[in-house]
Amino acid sequence: MMMKLLSVASEIYPLIKTGGLADVVGALPGALAGHDVETRTLVPGYPSVLSKLGKAKAVRRYDKLFGAPATVLAGKVGDLDLLVLDAPDFFAREGGPYGDHGGNDWGDNWRRFAALARVGADIAAEGVKGWVPDIVHVHDWQAAMTAAYMRFGPAHAVPRVVTIHNLAFQGRFGPEIFAQLGLPAEAWGMDGVEYYGGTGFLKAGLVSADAITTVSPTYAEEIRSPVHGMGLDGLINGRSDKLHGILNGVDTDIWNPAEDELIARRYSARALSGRSANRRALEKRFGLQRDDAPIFVIISRLTWQKGMDLMMGAIDHLVGLGAKLAVLGSGDHALEGGFLAAADRHRGRVGVQIGYDEPLSHLLQAGGDAILIPSRFEPCGLTQLYGLRYGCVPVVARVGGLADTVIDANEAAVSAGVATGILFAGDDPLALHGAIARTVRLHGEAEAWQAMQRAGMRADFSWTHSAARYAALYRSLLGREAA
């Protein structure tokens, strides 16, 4: 029996992306289709979304949605079945989905994403044009209020799943907005939207969820501790029977070096020599000297969470070992400036591009030898999975999904031929230095290095297993047995 799933999120690849959330929301519907789950995804009508939507049909209208007119449009982009909230007052803005080009928060994000959640709850209750969801799955704080609106409204009987992609982002606002949310008075309290005297969007979703998922098993355990719980560990421990860690997958059609049109030359685990053309293209793009030294790459937000301040302190060490570094990312202005200064200090050995460039990220994975991810915490991480797919060996902190997906190249793992990367203790500059040195040494052992690349490329991190787990979770909430 086909199950109808409404997914609600603030991003979806390939229409709007700031990080891994979009990749997951964009890939999961296709993977779930093989498990008899029909997904429609509700997303905001940003300019980039509407420009790609093409032919669409208005299926729901609001004269005043939080004071502004809005229309829900139904359409398709590729294989994605979309419901787009076209609310120009909220989403027709130049900049990112959460702020302007200068990185400043829009200031009314509570209203913008409360509107998205309100519409999600309305669709959960009434459907659109005869399509009524059996279950609703919402992602991160921007969509989490959907679960609260459902719980305190007519859709209270429809099962609700809330996925935490990053607990650090919680959607916390002042208490004064509660009166404008349109929720009943009983929704204000410890078992509702109130959070340390303010309004908590993610918190409201977590207490209203029938199931809570995280994007890796290790992260599900980490967020139960005060260190990684970000103030919500008490709530999460109290609902631990609802908590499930389901590892993210990757879209193996998009991330496939044997068929990737965005790289200089295609290759496979059987024909690794094809990577050399990508290496030369990468050196040229980043102004790196042409030699056989290992090339480390970074594709990341340049932030404290991602350990980029630790990385800043390791660049001279990396170059001193004879290696090279190519960086693609943006974030904290001080860190951006620090990486640019390092590129100027080590011309030909360090190259930096500020910003994000999807095609370039593919070339970095295809041409780099090792991808550095020194995160202080990492719910799942996708760049290490892309690295594994492309033979770009992950060098990662032993946290969250990084620990779940990379097998450390210790002596036993290397001898057994199962090692896929290098792990080190997170938030430790000396451990990072040691991991870089170990990577350089391993790179010099050609046979062992290629065995590690091939082991990573053979690993299955597609959505096959994870989609099956989501489908099983949905059915358990609906009281249905697996087909």
ABEGO torsion letter per residue (X at the ends): XBBBBBBBBABBOAABBABAAAAAAAAAAAAAAAAGBBBBBBBBBBAAAAAAAEBBBBABBBABBGGBBBBBBBBBBEABBBBBBBBAAAABBBEBAABBAAGBBAGAAAAAAAAAAAAAAAAAAAEBGGBBBABBBBBEAAAAAAAAAAAABAAAABBBBBBBABAABAGBBBAAAAAAAGBBAAABEAABABBGGBBBAAAAAAAABABBBBABAAAAAAAABAAAAGGAAAAAAAAAAABBBBBBBBBAAABBAAABAABABBBBAABAAAAAAAAAAAAAAAGBBBBABBBBBBBBBBBAAAGAAAAAAAAAAAAAAGBBBBBBEBEBAAAAAAAAAAAAABBGABBBBBEBBAAAAAAAAAABABBBBABABBAAEAAAAAAAAAGBBBBBBBBEAAAAABBBBBAAAAAAGABABBBBBBGBAAAAAAAAAAAAAAAABAAAAAAAAAAAAABBABAAAAAAAAAAAAAAAAGBBBX
